[in-house]
């Protein structure tokens, strides 16, 4: 590990950094989209392989699943992130109303919050007086300390786009071997599985790089979880294959 710090602690650098608006991270959205996209596609392919069906069926079902699920994941993540924004706005209005109607009760809440942090006596009195003298600071403090929410969150549109684009991009990788004309039969499925293994490991590796955690361990964890999902899908297809024969006869 390097001893070099991530940023300067000189006074001017501290002030400049604190004056900047926090930049939300979309890593969670991208990782979620990448892993889910890859697993969703390979699960469809693995189930078709387990059922002994042709590669063409795996490709068609994989594409259909990829498009539908990518859109669904993008919309779902948009709604999830937007709901956090809506919750912040609702709580802000709620706290504003409470301060107007029961200011003494809200001051006692501020006092109790900072008493639990270890402040007491004159220091506690000054903190309460300073915070409650500024209505916006008062509300911000209640949002963070009482309700445990961040003051700013990621953009719903950007979070949705990150999930959708990475879901679609990574989820398309297991389908590429089905477009290679020199492959045939089970070779499609084997090649798709190999591509998926590299894709899952790569997602974990990138996560490790971004979060500065052990790359190999992050890659292996993601690979194992995704591989387990693919194996389950293959086994379902394999054991349900006899039912397909009955359906064909019917």
N, C-alpha and C positions, 0 to 999 in steps of 0.2 A: 504494500500500500504506500502511496506517495504521501509525504508530509505536507505537500503544498495545499494550502487552503483554497476553497472554491471561490471566495471573494475577499476583498479588502475590508479591514475593520477600522480604517481611518475615518475620522468624523465626517468629512465631506462625502466619502463613499457611502457611509451608513445613511446619511440624510438623503442622498440621491436615490439609493436603493429603496428606502422606505417611502419616498415620494412617488415611486413608480407604481402603477396599478398592477396588482398581481396577475400574472399570466397563467391562465388555467392550462392544465395538461390534458391532452387528448390521447395519451398513451393507453389508458384503460380501454377507451373506445376502440382503438386500433387493435390492441391485443385481443379483446373480446371478439371483434369482427374476424380477425385472421384465424384464430383457433376454431371458432364456431363454423366459419366458412369451409375450412379444410375438413373438419370432422363431418360436417353435414354432407358434403359431396362424397367423401370416401365411404361414409356409412351407406349411402345409396348404392355406390358401386360394389361395395363388399357384400351387401345383401343380395344383389343381382348375381354376383359371382357364386355366393353360397347356394343360390337356387339353381345354378347351372344354366342360366340364361345367356343369350348371345351378348357380345360387347356392344352392339348397336343399341340394345335396350338400355344398357347401363349408361351409355352416352346421352340418350334422349332423356331418360329420367334424371340424370345428373344435371343436365342443362336446365331442365324445367325446375328442379328443386333449387338450383343455384340462384336463378333469377327471382323466383318467388320468395325464397328465404332471405336473400340480400335486401330486397325491398322491405320485407316484414321486419328484419332486424333494424334497418335504418329508421323506419317509422316508429318502432317500439322504443328505440333509444332516444329519439326526438321527444316522444311523449314523456319518457322517464325523466330526462334532464329538464324539460319544460315544467314538469310537476314540481321539481325542486325550486325553480324560479317562482312559481305560483305560491309555493309554501312560504318563501321568504317575503313576498309582497303581502300575503295575508297576515303573517306575524308582525310585519312592520306596521300595518294599519291597526292591528290589535293592540300593540304596545303603545302606539300613538294615542289611541282612544283611552287606554288605561291610565296613561300619564295625565291626560286631560281630566279624567273623572276622579281618580284616586291617586294623586301625586305622592301623598305621604306613604301609601302602601308600596308604591313603586320605588320610593327612596329606600324603604326598609329592605326591599329585595336586593337593591344594589349594595346596601350595607352588609347584608347577610352573605352575599356572594363573595365580597372581599374579606369579610371576617373569616370565612372558611379558607381563604388563601393565606391566613396568618397575620393580617393587618389588625391593629387595634388602637384604641386611644385617639390621639390627635391625628396620627397618620391616617387612620381609617376615616375620621371626620373630614379631612382634607380631600381624600379620594372621592368620597360621596358628594361633597360640595362641588368639586371640579367636574365630575361626570354629569351630575344633574343640572349644572348650569348651562350645559350645551344640549339642546333637545336631540339633535342628530346623534351626537356621541352617546347620549343616554339610550336611545333606541338601538343603536349599533351594539352597545354593550349587552343589552338584554337579548338581542338576536344571537350573539355569540356565546354568552355565558349561561343564560337560562335555557335557551333552546338548542344550543350546540350546533348551530348552522354557520357556515362561512358567509361572509357578507357578499361575496361575488362567486359565481359559479361559471362553468363553461357555457359556451353558446350552444343552444339546442341544435341549431342548423349545422354547426361545425362538428359537433359530436355525432350527429346523425350521418353526415357525409363521411366522417372518418370510419365509422362502423361499416357503412354501406360499401365504400370503395375498397377497403381492405378485405372485407368479407368476399366481395365479388372477385377481386384480384387473386387472393390466395385460394379461394374456393374453386377457381377455374383450373388451377395447376393439376389436380388429379385427372382432369379430363383431357389434357394435352396428348397423352399417349394414344388415345382413341382416334386422333387425327393423323397419326403416323402410318402411312400406307404399308410399310414393310412389316408391321406387326400383324398378328392374327391370333384368333382363339384366346387361350389363357394368357398369351403374352401381353395382351392389353391390360389385363388385371394385375399381372405381376409388375409391369412397368408403372402402372398407376400407383400401386402400393409403394414402390420405391420412391417415386416422386413425392408422395405424401409424407413418407418418413423424413425426407430431407426438408420438406416445407415446414413440418411441425417442429423439427429440431431447429430450423432457422428462425422461426418465430420466437422460440425460447431463448435462443442465442442473442437475438436483437434486444429482447426484454432485459437480458442480463447486462448487455452493453449500456443500455439507457439508464438502468437502475444501479449500475456499478456493483452487480452481484456476480458470483461465479458463473461464467458463461456455460461451461459444460453441464453444470448441475441444472441450470435453468432450461437448457436445451433438452436434457434428458427427462426432466419432469414433464415438460410439454409433450414430448414424444411418447412417453409412457401413457399419459392420460388419453391422448388422441388415438394411440394404437389400441388401447383397451376398448374404446368406443367402436373402432372399426372391427375388432375381433367379435364383439357382441353382435354387431350387425351381420357379420358373415355367418355366425352360428345360427342366428334367427333365420336367415335365408336358407341355410343348409337343412335345418330341421323342418322348415315349412315347405320345402321343395316337394315332398310327396303330395301336399294339398294341391299344387299346381297341376299334377297329373290328373287328379280327380276333377279339377275344374275343366281341363281340356276335354276329358271324356264327356262331361256334362254339356 
